[in-house]
């Protein structure tokens, strides 16, 4: 599922980028920009869902790290 979803969204982003390179009417340009923006949001959401799924199934794991000194200074 991951590959099929990523490919479809990548294609939408590619086609919207190609369309944006043409000299189009203002209405068309605004629709293409909206399409691109929404496709990028969808790409982010699907990526987050896939990572969450990998965490839930144990494919990837999160391990805590020691805090950075700069971060500790900001917290004081």
Secondary structure by P-SEA (a helix, b strand, c coil): caaaaaaaaaaaaaaaaaaaaccccaaaaaaaaaaaaaaaaaaaaaaaaaaaaaaaaccbbbbbccccaaaaaaac
